[in-house]
Amino acid sequence: MEAVAQFLDMGGYAAFVWPSFAVTAVVLVGLLVASLRSLRAREAALESLKQAGEEEAREAEA
């Protein structure tokens, strides 16, 4: 149990190490969320462009 406490104490630097890990995790999660939102928006834009292109092709055939 003492080894775990020493590890978590990080040699006296725990006040700097653990918050830096937390900030890093928050930033990574934020990047993931932003990327997924951007992906969904771009997929929706692509789908609307595909539909517009299909409508133009039908009108050109008629």
C-alpha positions as CSV (number, residue, x, y, z in Angstrom):
1,M,0.0,0.0,0.0
2,E,3.0,2.3,0.7
3,A,4.2,1.8,-2.9
4,V,0.9,3.1,-4.2
5,A,1.0,6.1,-1.9
6,Q,4.5,6.9,-3.1
7,F,3.4,6.6,-6.7
8,L,0.4,8.9,-6.2
9,D,2.7,11.4,-4.4
10,M,5.0,11.5,-7.5
11,G,8.0,12.3,-5.4
12,G,6.4,15.4,-4.0
13,Y,5.3,16.7,-7.4
14,A,1.8,15.4,-7.3
15,A,0.3,18.9,-7.1
16,F,1.8,19.6,-10.6
17,V,1.6,16.1,-12.2
18,W,-2.0,15.2,-11.6
19,P,-3.5,18.5,-12.7
20,S,-1.4,18.4,-15.8
21,F,-2.8,14.9,-16.6
22,A,-6.3,16.2,-15.9
23,V,-5.9,19.2,-18.2
24,T,-4.5,17.0,-20.9
25,A,-7.4,14.6,-20.6
26,V,-9.9,17.5,-20.8
27,V,-8.2,18.9,-23.9
28,L,-8.1,15.5,-25.6
29,V,-11.8,14.9,-24.9
30,G,-12.6,18.4,-26.2
31,L,-10.7,17.6,-29.4
32,L,-12.5,14.4,-29.8
33,V,-15.9,16.1,-29.4
34,A,-15.0,18.9,-31.8
35,S,-13.8,16.4,-34.4
36,L,-16.9,14.3,-34.2
37,R,-19.1,17.4,-34.5
38,S,-17.2,18.6,-37.5
39,L,-17.4,15.1,-39.1
40,R,-21.1,15.0,-38.7
41,A,-21.5,18.5,-40.1
42,R,-19.3,17.7,-43.1
43,E,-21.2,14.4,-43.7
44,A,-24.5,16.3,-43.7
45,A,-23.1,18.9,-46.2
46,L,-21.8,16.1,-48.4
47,E,-25.2,14.4,-48.4
48,S,-27.0,17.6,-49.3
49,L,-24.5,18.2,-52.2
50,K,-25.1,14.6,-53.4
51,Q,-28.8,15.1,-53.4
52,A,-28.5,18.4,-55.2
53,G,-26.3,16.8,-57.8
54,E,-28.8,14.0,-58.3
55,E,-31.7,16.5,-58.7
56,E,-29.6,18.4,-61.3
57,A,-28.9,15.2,-63.2
58,R,-32.6,14.3,-63.3
59,E,-33.5,17.7,-64.6
60,A,-30.8,17.5,-67.3
61,E,-32.2,14.2,-68.4
62,A,-35.7,15.5,-68.7
